[in-house]
Amino acid sequence: GMEGLSVGSVLLTGCDGGLGLGLLKGLLEQPSPPRHIFAACLDPQGKVGRALVCHQPVPKPSCPLADVTDPNSIKAAVGKVWEEVGSVGLNLLINNTSTTRRSTLATETAENMSLVYTTNTIGPLQTSQAFLPLLKKAAGAEGQSEMSCSRAAIINISSILGSIEVAEAWEERQDICYRCSKAALNMLTKCLALEYGSSGILCVSVDPGHVTPPLEPGMGPVTLEESVRGVLQLLAQLSATSNGTFWDWRGQRLPW
């Protein structure tokens, strides 16, 4: 329906620009915005700060999680979230931080592979591990029985380029490091779903269709706004049957 995504608390990584900033603004514009938004970003005083100032009285939502590859940074963010939400827990973790290096099979390097995997795959793993206790608190809250993003969920922002079956856009961009990191992220989603599902935590991969830098025209949604609107609509509809699956911004199920 059009009632939007209703969720008590959200932590969103990679909010400094692009999709992250778009999702942040989209969450703030929901009919009932989250009571707590933790916008994990490198520059809390920058675009994120300005986006948030426009939407008072949502509480001070910037977050010290600047670097999802740094366990100390993650630990500091977990502490900040505990302070704000306490035993109510965290409802929704959106692992959005992502990087890429343009490459072809001929030019791909070990350095690219390591760097992109560290951010795109290890980052979401470490962040999910660290926030598990807070997600479990939310999942166990009174009156919660059905799996949903409003209860407790980890959403990994992936890409169609990580789909082994579809193998889309090979002519446009090979980007081996990015494709491999997103295929691995999809396996991580499945592992999280298998392990955390019994605690009532929903784990799903989502392709926002909005990759950086953008693919050729016609490859994805026309605008960032269209992508954000679609992703948030999808999140509002996910349930237990979606645990450990892969979707795109149009609400279509994608093959691994």
N, C-alpha and C positions, 0 to 999 in steps of 0.2 A: 504493500500500500504506500501512500504518500506521507504517512506519519513520520517517515525518516528513521534514522538510526538513533535509538535511545539507549545511552550507555552512561553509567555513573562516572567512570574514570578511564582515561586513555593515556598510554604512553606511545608517542610516535617518534621514531628516530629519523634523522636526515631531513630536518625541517628547514634548512637554510635556503632552499630554493626549489624550483621545479615542482615535481609531484608532491614532495613532503610539505612544502608551503601551501600548495593547492589543497591537499587533504586537511591540513590544519584549519584553513579558512572554511572549507566545506563542513568540518565538524562543528565549528563555531556558529555556522549558519543553519544548523539543523533546528527543527521546530523546538525540540528540547535538548539544548547542547549539553555536553558532559559537565558535571559539577567540577571535575578536576581534569585539566588537560596538561600533560607534561610534554612539552615540545623540546625534544632533545636536539640540540643544535650547537654549532661552533660559535655563533655570534648572537647571544640572547638579546643584545641591544639593537641588532640589525632589523632585517625585514620581519622576523618572527615577533620581536618586541612590538613593532609598529602594528602588525596584524592583530596582536592581542589587545593592545591599548584601545583599539576601536571597539572591542567587544567586552568592556567591563560590564557587569561585575564578576566575570569568570576569574577565579583566583589566580594569583601569580604563577603562570604555568610554565615558565622556562625551566630548563633542567640541565644539570651539569654533565649529562652524558654526551660529551663532545665526540668521543672516539669509541666506537663499538668494538674496536680491536684491542682496547686497553682495559684489562680487568679492573684496575683502580678507578677508572672513569665510570665503569658500569656499577661498581660497588657504591661509589658516591651517589649515583643516580638512584639506586635501590634505597639507600638511606633517606634520601630526600622524599621519595614516594611513600615510604613507611611513615615519615613524619606527617605527611599531608593526609593520607587515607587510613592509616592505622589498620586495625583488625578487620575493617570492611574489605580490604584488599584492592587489587587492581583488576578491572574487568577486561581490558583490551590492550594487548601489546601489538603494535604494528611495526614490524621490522622492515623499514623502508630504505635504510642507508644502503647505497649501492654505488659502485664505481665501474668503469670500463676502460680498456685501452684498445684503440683501433688497431686491428691486425688482420693478417691473412694467415693461412696455414704456412706459407713460405716465410713470413716475418715473425711469427709468434715466438716468444722467448720464455725461458724459465722465470725470469724476473716478473714479466707481465702476469704469468699464471699464478705465481705466489701472491703477488700484490692483490690481484682481483679476488682470488679465492679467500684470502685473509679477511677482506672487507665483506664480500657478498655471502660467504658461507660460514666462516668461523665467527664473524660478528653476530649474526642472528643466533647461532648456537649458544655463544657465551651469554648473550642478552636473555635468551629464553631460559637457560639454566638459572641465571641469577634472579629472574623475576618469578620463577616457579612458586616459591612460598607465598608471594602476594597474589598470584593467580589462583592458587589453591584456596586461599582465604576467601576470595570472591566466589569461587565455584561452590564453596561450602556454606555460603551465606543462606540465611533462612528464606524459605519460600522459593528457592531456586531448584528446579528439577530438570528442565529441558536444556539441552546444549544450545548456546547461542552466543553471539558477540556481546549481548547485553549482560550475560552471566560471566563467562570467562573464555577468552580466546587469544590465540596467537595467529596473526595474519602475516605471512611472509610474502612481501612484494617480489614476485618473480618475473618471468618473461616468457613469452611464446618461443623466444630464441633458446630457451632451456628445454623445450619439448623435443625429445629424441624422435618421436614418431612424426611430428609435423615438419621439423627441420626447415622452418620458414626463412625466407629472405636470404638464402645462401648467396645469390648473385649480388645482392645489395651490400651485405656486410658479413664477413666470415667471423671476425671477433671470437676466435676460439676460446680465449681466456674467459670471456663473458658467458658464452654458451655453456662451457663446462661448469662454471661457478653456479649458474642458475639451474642446470640439471642436478648438480649436487645439492643445492638449496631445496629443490623439489623432493629429493630423497630425505633430506633433513625434516621437511614437513611431514612426510609419511612416518618417520621414526618418532617424531614428537607426538603425532596422533596416536600411534600404537602405545606409547608409554604414558602419555598424560590424559588420554581419553577416559580412562577409568576414574580419573579424578574430576571428570566433568568439564575438562578444558578442551575446547574445539580448536583444531589446528588445520589451517588451510593455506594453500598457495594461490596468489592472485596475480594475473597479468593485467596491469593497468593500461596496456597498449601504448603507453607513453614512455618511450625509451630515450635516453640521453646519450649522444645527440640523436635528434629525431630520425626515424627512418624516412625513406622517400614518401612523397604524398600518397595517400591512399593505404598506407601500411597499417595505420592505427586510427584512433579517434581523431576527429578533425581538430579539436581543441583540448587543452588541459582541463578546462571546466567540464567538458563532456566526459572525460576520463574519470575525474573526481566524482561527478554525479553518479556515474555508473558503478564505480567501486563502492561508494557509500550505500547505494541501493542494494547491491549484492550483499554487503555485510549485514544489512538489516534482515536479509532473507535466509542466511545460512543457518543450518540446524544439524542435529546429530548425524543425519544421513550424508552430510557434506564433510564429515571429519576425515582428514587425510586425503583430500581431493584437490583438484587444480581447476580454477575458473578464470574467465576473462571479464573485462569491464562491462561487457554486454550481458553478463549473467549466463554465459554459455560455458558448459563443462569442457575442459580441454584434456586431450590425451597426454599421458606422460611421454 
